[in-house]
Amino acid sequence: MKKYDFVLVGSGLFAGVWAYLARKQGKTCLVVEKRDHIGGNIYCEDMEGIHVHKYGAHIFHTSNREVWNFVNSLVEFNRYTNSPVANYKGEMYNMPFNMNTFSKMWGISTPEEAKAIIAKQKESVKGEPGNLEEQAISLVGVDLYKKLVKGYTEKQWGRDCKDLPAFIIKRLPVRYTYDNNYFNDLYQGIPMGGYNAIIDKLFEGCDVETGADYLENREHYDSLGDKVVYTGTLDSFYQYRFGKLEYRSLKFETEVVDTENYQGVAVVNYTDRETPYTRIIEHKHFEFGTQPKTVITREYPADWEEGMEPYYPVNDQRNQELYGKYAALAAEETKVIFGGRLAEYKYYDMDKVIESAFERAREYGVL
């Protein structure tokens, strides 16, 4: 039986970065992946010559030059800039909240006018905001909250804004400039050729088993490696000893549309409560596609149940305390290295996953 330096459980970005760095040092890696493909949630499917983001829109952005140089050493990135649009019952608003949004909302043209309206509307919240609704109004006022925050957020979390904690929406981006760029980061783009081009580079030279469940054959896989890099859910690793961590999940409905351009932008958020999906993604716009047909994906939030993909950790007090108990057990492990979105129970952007992998790799002398 072949012996490996590392058995990597899962094949998302954390495991991929680890595999790439380990291979550069001549280390051997076995990848154990439950799905029928590698790449985790950045995996793309080819439909009509378009790279379809199978698990939701992934837009790479970072201010970390080390991370940006790293991903660009793997593949070249295009100049895609995330400028989503919000659809409220057919009214279209630019996101994030900026002068284009305020001009459309109130028929104004100057930052002073926008600031005055928001300041007046914020007066309805007295004292420290006690829930998400009050927090949002204290940041952007009543009109923007009702049209562009309330319905979208309630769909996303499956509960009323008054029943959600204020911290979820602490940093709503508000700009008093005519700038539709969603991110403030120095760098952003989409890998040319799609994310699978990155995946292939990261796992090059590794042995890979797909459709394989590490937790069902733990002893077998543990025996194959000197160390295990585990990127799955932490509570399942410990057989839910203290109870299950909560997540929100997503469901996707993808279709080919016989038109060249369906919505004119990659991402449209549907912010009214009645539309069941939160957004529609038109994938070709990520890479400035000119294909004769287009592919769209409707994204529906869902309550997570076992067997579904866990997307967003519910980082409330109860879950953070529960995670703390599991993290204390993980800290005692000598053979297993834990990392990534699920094992760390964090809603990570892609660059933060890579940063985390770099940090752990340095700890173990792999970088």
URCORSUL-V924172 format. One record per helix or strand. SS is the DSSP state (alpha for helix, beta for strand). FROM is the first residue (numbers start at 0). TO is the last residue. If there is no record, write none. Layout:
[[SS FROM TO] [SS FROM TO]]
This chain:
[[beta 3 8] [alpha 12 23] [beta 28 32] [alpha 39 41] [beta 43 46] [beta 49 52] [beta 59 61] [alpha 64 73] [beta 76 76] [beta 84 87] [beta 90 93] [beta 96 96] [alpha 98 105] [alpha 110 121] [alpha 131 156] [alpha 160 162] [alpha 165 168] [beta 173 173] [beta 186 188] [beta 190 190] [alpha 195 201] [beta 206 209] [alpha 213 221] [beta 224 229] [alpha 233 236] [beta 246 256] [beta 266 269] [beta 278 281] [alpha 282 286] [beta 293 302] [beta 311 312] [alpha 316 330] [beta 335 337] [alpha 349 362]]
